[in-house]
């Protein structure tokens, strides 16, 4: 009972902290496009291993990126996990530089066994994040500003946005054969994204301004499927191969455009917003339950997904157009975990040492050109909590986002992620002699 109370209090604290900081997690100008920055949905151990997950099979931690992994949990265990991140971001366009610090809620989940062949997981994850504010001065012309000594711009445009999408999933894994497991996650998918364009005219007598704000509200479902097959090569050697698939899906949404100048008007438009087909494959090699090495590859077919707005109003069509062309998103991840000694007496011998790296391409374009490339290196530890089976996961990530054109921004991000896994044996009867 004491363990349960401690677990419950820690989970409530994690949830409150996550809700409090969930909306303050990015300042990237690239989130101006599409659904924003797609969140890293990996958990504590996976984050430090370059994000590998499809072939990762660990009964001590949750892996929602492949629901087939749920069957790795034993029948006596109940797992809770929660995680948060802190990051420092440097943004540069070759002329101007900006430094920002953010914090974010990463995940909250639980997992347990329903049957010797069936396991279940429930969790809350962010899907994407939007947060930016960019301004640009537009030089005055002789017609609008005769006095050449006056440096006041003709007008200033300010682009800003915030919000994001979230998912609450319920998943199950089934061991259909001794070495083969299948799984599925069913998610409730929701969120709001608001973007604004503000035009400021400082040279006018009344400093007139024009504001156009677009708001999209999404509420729908999402399906993710997974499979894992484990083959024992010998007593100490085994290989797990994993695959995942997410179904292309059109999202229910409300899309509203509000314009404010001398008067305020609001129009609801028909928007086609879709999630793409996602394919992923990966494998892990395990030696003596102490060394795990793996690799993942995923393809998100954003080039076949729509993000467009239509209107039958001729005036509205001339004044407003928002149609994005996406490109396919590829990601390659590699990672490893090493435990020095499973039965050693030293605390250091039980620490899980993790290392990884990844490379990914964006799903959005800028002016019909691919926007950036992203590279990341990761490292971390899985620290056993004394006198328990719980684990404190700490990882560091260095991320480089490189703009593909001279006018595009570059971003350097250093992120520290902290995850706590409560791994307790609840489903057994205590015997008093």
Secondary structure, DSSP 8 states (H G I E B T S, - for coil): -HHHHHHHHHHHHHHHHHHHHTT-----GGGGSTT-EE-----HHHHTTTT--TT---TTS--TTSGGGGGGS-TTEEEEEEEEEEEEEEEE-SS-EEEEEEEEEEEEEEEEEEETTEEEEEEEEEEEEEEEEEEEEE---TTT---TT----SEEEEEEEEEEEEEEEEEEEEE-SSSEEEEEEEEEEEEEEEEEEEEE-TTSTT--EEEEEEEEEEEEEEEEEEEEEEEE-SSSEEEEEEEEEE--EE--EEEEEEEESSSEEEEEEEEEEEE--EEEEEEEEEETTTEEEEEEEEEE-GGG--EEEE-S-HHHHHH---B--B--EEEEEEEEEEES-SS-SSSGGG-EEEEEEEEEE-SBEETTEE-EEEEEEEEEEEEE-TTSS-EEEEEEEEEEEEESSTTS-EEEEEEEEEEEEEEEE-SS-----
